[in-house]
Amino acid sequence: VVPKVKGKRLKAAKRAIKAHECRVGRIRHAFSTRMKKGHVIAQRPKPHKLLTRGARVELVVSRGKKR
């Protein structure tokens, strides 16, 4: 089952993904006015989805506000 990691710091998100027997996939970065720098903005697949063991979870991580 994919854990909900949106809003968590990247390090905590990686730990949660590994604890649920998934792997961290591609990590992209984007600017965000809502999410602090270093926090997960989005994830794919969505939380609570059933996947095969070792499946990858892709993340989008905030770079903070664009200056």
PyMOL commands that set and color helices and strands:
alter all, ss='L'
color gray80, all
select helices_A, chain A and resi 10-19
alter helices_A, ss='H'
color red, helices_A
select strands_A, chain A and resi 23-30+40-44+56-62
alter strands_A, ss='S'
color yellow, strands_A
deselect
rebuild
show_as cartoon
